[in-house]
Amino acid sequence: MSATPENQTVESAKKYFAFVSYNSADRQEAEKLQRQIERYRLPAIIREEVTKKTAAPCPPKLSPIFRDITDLPVGPLSELLRNELEQSRYLIVVCSPNAAKSNWVNREAEHFTRMGWYDRIIPYIIADDKTLGFNACCPPILRDPPEFQDDAALDLSKEEDRLKNDESKNTLRQIFATPEMKEKVPLKGVSLIHEPPAHLKVIAKMLEISPDMLIRRDAEYQRQVMTRWTYFISAVAGILMFVSAWAIQAERRATAQQKIAVEQREEADGLVWFLMYDLLDEI
């Protein structure tokens, strides 16, 4: 979905930058990706380029990211989850053999597709898709070609539910039958194993910029940060060396002063001894 001032105005009003959909078995990777995205500070030059491209201010961080903590195997999407999906600019699907068998993950992706945002779904593949194959890691709706499964929340033994199920599947078939959708299938995923740094490539997709540009700018930014830290550490080291040298000199001066004081005390003691004893003996 190309960025225009009109759709950017709508998108900027949404509550979340992304909704992370995952199977509970992949919770650790989902949590890690959420942290990486929310904590990543975009380089200033990237924010400037995105702002020019979209005519909307680009924030320093893509936050918040919504990650559902539930993983219900059956039942329709709750109204809360539907609202959170509709308030998200992107849907990041953590893809794995676990997600491929998850009705819950598939329903979330289906709902995003029905809203017309299929091209804003980002498959984040955490398994070895080159060995297993893309379809083995993705929920049915994201496969190539997409698969339209029965709604697990419906009782297909009832005619009413069968009609709802058929209507739901036909709606999806019609969506994917349009020329626009045919150009978008299959979605290009991001592989955690084969495309490091994967979280930057996910961020690049969310910003609709070249992943290579973000990675290059990030590397430059990290070098600048390292250079600044090197200067800072060098400055601190120089200050510590100066303070250390000053402390050594001060200690030497104190030692010398102490030695002089001892000598002066010895001279004074000698004088007192002379006055009290030697001089009296001479008198």
C-alpha positions, 0 to 999 in steps of 0.5 A: 500500500503506497503512502499518500497524504490521504491514507497517511492521515488515516494511518497516523490516527491509529493507536498501534504501529503494528499488531503481532500475531503468534502462536503461544509456542512462539511467544518468546520470539514474539516478545523479542521482536516487540521489544526490538521494534519498540526500543529501536531509535530511528536514525534522524536521517531516516526520519527526515526521509520518511517525513518527506515521503509521507508528508507526516512526521515520523516519530523516533520510535515505532511504538506502541506495538500490540501483542495479544497475550491470549491464544484461544484455539477455538471461538470467534475473534473477540470484539476487543481483538477486532478493535485492536486489529483495526487500530493497527497499521500493520499485522506482523505474523510470527510464522512457524510450523506452530503458526501454520496450524493455529486457527487463531493466527489464521483468523487474525490474518483473515480479519486483516485481509477482509479489511483490505489490508492484506498488503500490510501483513508482514510474515516474520518467519522464525523457522527454516523456511528454505528447508520446510518451505514457505507454506509450512510456516504460514497460516492458510490465508498467507500461503501460496496460493491462499487456502480458505479453511472452515471457520472452527468457531462454527458448527458445520453440522448446522445448516445456518453455520454451514451457510455462514462458513460458505459465505465467509470463504466465498468473500475471501475468494472474491477478495483474492480474485481481484487483479490487484490482489493477484499482484500481491500474492504471495507476500514477501516475508522476512526470515529471522534465520536467513535475513539478519538483521530481521527486525530492521527489515520488518521496520523497513517494511513498516516505513515502506523504505528500502531495507538496505537503506535502513541497515546502511543508515543504522550501521553509520549511526552505530559507528557514530555512536561508537565514535562518540563513546570512544571520544567520551571514554578517552576524555574520561580516561584523560581526566582520570589520568590528570586526577591520578597524577595530581593525587600522586603529586599531592601525596608526594607533597604531603609526604615531603611536608610531613618529613619537614614537619618531623625534622622541625619537630626533632630540631625543636625537641633538640633545642628544648633538650639543650635548654633544659639539660645541656645549658643548665649543666654548663651554667 
